[in-house]
Amino acid sequence: MRTAIGAAALLLALYAAYVGLSWTVFRIFGWKVLKRRRGEAGFPVYLTFDDGPHPVYTPRLLDLLKRYDARATFFVVGEAARRHPELLRRMIAEGHAIGLHNERHVPNWLVPPWRTARSLGRLQAEIEAITGRRPVLYRPPWGLIGLADGAVFRTFRVVLWSVMPRDWERRSDPTAMKWRIFRRLTPGAIVLLHDSGETFGADPTAPERMLAMLEDFFETVRSVGLKIRFLPLPEEGPPVRPAGEAGTEKVGTTLPWRVRLYFAFEALHHRLFRYRPLLGPDGFLYVEDRRYAGPPVTLEGESLRPGERGLNLHFNNRLLVEALFAGGSEFRRMVRLKREAEAALRLLARYAMEMRPEARGVFGYSALHRGIRPFGFAVVPMRPTPHLALAGAYMRWLLRFLHPEGDKRLEAGDGFVPHWVVMPRAVLLRRYGPAGSSGAPRRNESIRRTPSAAPNETFNREGARAPNADR
């Protein structure tokens, strides 16, 4: 009896070690699996849908994708695909890709590897007979694949994901899911969604909320002006081990090593202080919930006062520096940055409307306030404090460190002193909300040097003291 118990315990320990090692190798280090793909021009995003096809939700999803000219990849379950071959044919006819998601929705860790390989081979042949195209993409259920699944890697391109909004849950909320996607979205992102709720652990009504979220997501992308292309995953064979980030095919601007080292530190800083990106870590803005600590500000008849809740803005230094090191005309680079900034502010207005109704405004402080003012912000001086002196010294060092001509820019400037940049909520929504303007400055708005600040004075857009400020 003891021998049997000991043998069972040993087998259980070996199985646990196998599972843990498989998880570490594939899910954490991304060995031989694709989590994110970069290589296409622009901002490609790869929407993927698991667990279908479903007779109700999949046709509605295909209609939605067609309406917004989006292409996607469907990882189908064999027993469901066999029941609805017409949906497979429609997917291919409308430009989508098909991958396999096992014969049944059972994790590979619970099935002998040879049985998994054999059933996938049969399913591959069946889908080729239905659609005329041989599927070579594969996603294991729950993303669980084992070290013993070598035959799968020889035959298929194994795909996981980089964005998971958890759309299968009973408590999933369409608006929260949408912003969860935006926060993690990067060029080449692979987004995990589900067009069926009939698998173990999923809510049967979850695809209804996913469809509502996806339509709102597409509408936001369109209205904000984001240049995102929704593409199917390429159906080439098993990939060579990608260079760079684990599980990522990557190309991009090469920065000097010291600049890359600084940005590694900055990414850690963002994570520790929980700055939330609006559009992924490569986006223009990060935000954090904070109470405003600057002087009272009045702008276009709206005000923001000390202590009111708002969104503190942090600009993406990496995006600015990559534009400096990129080739081509400086004018073209600045025009591109301006467009990205305007799109980011339109997205910020949407975020404030939908997720932060309590925020009374947006604000931050920056030594680059001259470039920020034309977007509609009030620019006001900060009180002379040790913190201001330290922040100014840090920003001057940062300009020297990151900018190819940092010393020349400092010599030509006026001290590179940080200022508050502030926009009350109502102004943000008027300028950048769904019915707002483009955010361009009005013709009669002048830009003047800001005066020195006193603690309780109210400032207008240009930093001038407001004559009727509350005392």
N, C-alpha and C positions, 0 to 999 in steps of 0.2 A: 504493500500500500504506500509506504513511504517512498519507495523507488518510483512508483507511478506519479506521486505528487511532485517529487523532485524533478522528474523528466518533464512534467507539464509546466512547472515553474521555469525550467531552463528554456523550453520552447517559447514560452510567453516572453521571457527576457530577450531571446534572440529576435523574436518578431518585433518587439518594441524597439530594439536597436535598429532593425532594418527600416522600420517606419520612420524613426527619428533621423536616421542618416539620409533616407530618401527625401524627406521634407527639407533637410538642410541643403542638400545638393541641388535640388530642382527649384524649390519655392524660395529659398533665401538667396542662394548664389546664382540661380538661373542657368545652370549648366545645360546646354543643348535644348533649351526651350526659349521661345520668343515671348517676351513680355511687352515689348515696345519696339516699334519699327521706325527708324528715320532713314531717309534716303530720297523720298519724294520731295519735290519742290514745294515751297509754301508751308501750309499748316494742314497736313493730312491727319485725319482721325479715322480709326477703324472701329466701327460699331460691330459688335458680335452678339449673337442671340443664341442661347442654349436651350435645350430640353424640348424643342418642338420637332416637327410642326404640330400646331394646334388647329383644329378645324374652325375655331371662332377667332382667336386672337391673331394667328399668323396672317390670314388674308387682310385683316384690318391694318396690321403692321406693314404689309407690303404696299397697301394703298397709301399709307402715310409716307413711307420712304419715297414712293413715286412722286407724290405731291411736292416734296421738297428736294427732288432730284438728288437723293442720297443713295449710295450703294452700301451694302453691308455683307457680313459673313454669317451664315447660319450653321451652327454645330448641331446636327440632328441626331435624335435617338432612333436606333434602328426600328424598333417596334412601332413607333409613331410614324416614321417615314414610310414604312411599308403600307400603312393605312391611308396615307394621303400623297400618293405619287404626283397628283396634279399640282400640289403646292411646290414640290421639288422642281417640276418642269417650269413653273411660273418664276421661281427664284432665278433660275439660270436665264430664262428669256428676258428678265428685267435687269440683268447685269450684276446679280449678286453671286457670291461664292458659297459653296457648300463644303462643310467639314463634318467629320464623324465625332460622335459623343457616346460611343459604345452602343451595343445592341440593347442593353437595358441600363438604367441610370444607377449603376452599382460601382463603387470605387474600385480601382484596380488593385488596391491592397488586399481586397477580399476575394480576388479571383486569381487562379494560377496564371502566370504570364503567358504560357502557351495557349491557354484557352482564350485569353484576351486577343492575342495575335491572330488566332484562327477565326474568331468571330468578326474581327475588324476586316480581315481579308474578304470574308463572304459579304459583309455589308458594303464594302468598297465596290465589289463586282455588281451587286444589286443596284446600287445608286448609279453606277456607270450605265447599266442597261436601261434605267429609267430616263436619265437626263442626257446621255451621250457624252458625259464628261466624267473622268475618273477623279474622285476626290483624293487629295493628298494632305489636307489639313486635318489635324486631330487635336481635340481637347479632352483630356480625361475628366470624368465627373468629379466635381469639387476641386479640380486641379491636382488630384492626388495620383501621382505616377511613381512607380518603383524602380529601383536600380536594376531589377531583373527584367524590365520591359525593353530589353535591347532590340528585339525584333521590331517593336513599334517605331523606334528612332531610325531604324534602317529603311522603313517604308514610308513614314509620315513626317510631316513638319509639325512638331508639337507646339501648340500655342497656348499660352496662359493669358495674362491680362496685366494692365497697369492701373486701371481705374475700375473700382467696384462700388457702385452706389447702393448695394444691398436691396435691390428692387424686389426680391422674392419674399420679404418679410411681411407679416400681417400689419405691422405698425408703419410700414413705409409710407412716407408723405411725398407727393409729387414735387412740391416746391423744394423741400430739403434735399431730395435726391438730385434735382437739377443743379443746385449749388454745390453739392458734393462732387458732381462731375466737373463743373467749371473749376473748382479749387484744385483739382488734380490733372486737369487737361494740359497736355503738352503736344508739340508736333510729333506725330507718330504714335500717339497714345492708342492702346487697345482697350476698349470699354466693354465690360462684361454686363450683359442684360439677359432677360429671359422672356420668351414668348409663350411659355407654358408654366402653369403653377401646379402641375399634377405629379411632380416628383416628391420624394420624401423630404420633409422639412420646409416645403414651400407652401405659401398661402394660395389656394386655388383662384382667388380674385386678384392676386398681385399684378398679373399682366394688364388688367384694366388701369391700374394706377401708373404702371410703366408707360402705357400708351399716352395717358394724359401728360405725364412728365415729358415724354419725348417730343410731343407736339409743342409744348411750351418751350422746351429747349431749342428746337429748330426756329421758333418764332423769335426768341431772344437773340440767337445767333444772327438771324436776318436783320432784325431791327437795329441791333447795335452796330452792325457792319463788320462783323468778324469774318475774315477771309478763310474760313475753314472748309476743306473739301472732305466729304465723307466717302471713303473708298473701301472696296472689298480687299481682303488680304490677298496678296499675290499667291498663286497656286503653284509655285515652283517646288522642287523636291526638298529633301532635308537640307537645312542650311549649314554652311561652314560656321564654326564657332565664331560669333561676332566679337569684334574688338571693342574696347571701351567698357561701358557699363554692362553688368551681367544681364544677359537676356535682351540686349539692345543692339540694333543695327544703327550706327551713328555716323553722321558726317556733320561738319559745322566749322565755324570760325576757330582757328587755333590761336589761343592767347598765350602771352609769355608766362613762364612757370610761376613767377612771383604773383602775377595777377590771378592765376588759377588757384594758387595757395590762399590768397586773400578771400576769394569767393567761396572756397571750402569752409573757411572760418565764418563767413557771413551766413552761409546756409545753416551751419550749426547754431549760430546766434538766432536766426529766424525760428528754428525749431524749438530752442530752449525758451524763447519768449513768446512762442505761440502766435507769431504773425501769420495771418491767413492770406494766401494768395487769392486774388480774384479770378485769375485765369491761369492757374498752374504756376509752378516755380519759374517758368520762363516769361510770365506775364509782366505787365507794366507796373502794377500796384499790388502792395500787400496792405492789409488793414488789421487793426486791433481795436477792441472796445476800450474806450478810455474817456474820462471826463476832461473837458477842455480846461487848460490851465493858463491860457493867455489873457490879454486884456479884452474887454468887451468890444465886439465888432458889429457894425451895422453896414449892410451891403444890400442895395436895391430895396430898401425898406424893411429888410429882414435882419434879425440880430442873432448873435451867438454870445453867450455870457459865460464867465468863469464858473466851473462846477457843473455845467450842463453836459449830459451824456452825448457822446458822438463817436465818430470813427477816426482814429488816428492813422494817417496815411504814411506809408513807407515806399519810396520809389525803388525800382529794381535797378541797382547800380550795374549789374551784369549786362542788362539789355543796353544800357547807355554806352558802356565800355565796348561791347561787341560792335556797336555801330561805329565807334571811333576807329577800331582796328579793321573794319571791313573795307574792301576795296570800293572803287567807284567814286563818283562825285560827292563832295561833302553836302552840296545842296540837296541831292537826291536822298542822302541818308537822313538829313534833318526833316525833309518832307515826310519820309516814311515814319520817323519817330513821332512827328506831330499827329499823323493819322492814327498811330497806335495809341497815343495819349488820349485823343478824343474818343476812340472806341472804348478805352479803359474807363473813361469818365461816364460814358453812357452805360457801361456795365455796372459801374459803381452806383449810379442812380437807381438802376433796377434792383441791385442788392439792398440798398437802403429802403426802398419801397417794400420789398417782399420779405426781407429777413430782419431788418433792424428798424421797426417803426418808432422805437424810442429814441433813435439818434437825432439830435437837434442840428447836427451839422457835421462837416468833415474838415479836418485840419491836419497840419503837420508843421515842421519847421525845416527850412532848407537854406543853404547858401546860394542855391541856384534860383532864387525867387524871381529874378528878372525874366527867366524863361518860363516860369510858371504863371506869372501874372496874366498874360494874354488869354489864358484859358478861363478867366472869369473869377479868379480868386482875389480876395482882399489880401494885401501884403502889409503887415504891420511889424514894427520893430519889437525885439525881445528886450526885457529889462536886463541891464548889466548885472550879471551874477557870475559867481565862479563856474556854474554849469554852462553859461553862455560862452565864457572864455574857453572852457575845455572843449565844448562842441565845435567852436570855431577853429581851434587848433587842430582838432581831429579831421574836420572837413578839409582844411588846407593841406594837411598831410595826405589825405585820401586823394585829392586832386593831383598832387605831385606824384603819388605812387601809381595811380591808375591811368592818368591822361598822358598820352605821348608828349604833349607840350604843356604839361602842368605848370612848370616854372614860369613860362612865358605868359600863360593865362593869369597867373597870380600877379605878375609884375604889371600887367595891363589893367587889372581890376582895381576895386576900391576897398580892399581888405577882406573880401570874401566872408562877410559877417552873416550868420544865420538870421532869418526873419520868420515870423509866423506866416503861414499861408492858410487862409480860412475861407470857407464857403458855407453859409447857413443852409439848412436842409431845403427850404422852399426855393432858394436860388438854384441849388443843384438840380432839383426836379424840374424847374422851369427850363433850365438851359439844356439839360442832358436826359431828362426823363422821356417817356414815350411820346409826349406831345411837345417836347422842348425844342429849343433851337440847336444849332450845330455847336454852340459853345464859342463861336467867334466873338471877339470883343466888339462892342458897339462903336460906331464911328466917332462919337463925341467923348469916348473914354480916354483920358490922358494917363500917362505914366510919369509919375514924379518921384523924386528921391524921398524916401520915408524919413520923418523926423524921429528924434529920440522919444522914447516912451516913458510915460508916467504910469504908476500902478493902476489907477482907476479910470483912465480916460478911454472913451469909445472912439474907434477908428472907422473910417469908411474904406471904400475899395482901394484908394491910392495910399492909405496909411495916414491920411490927414485926420486931425482931431475933429470929431463930429460936434457941431455947435450946440446941439440939443441933447447931449449925452446925459443920461441919468446919473446923478451923483448920490 
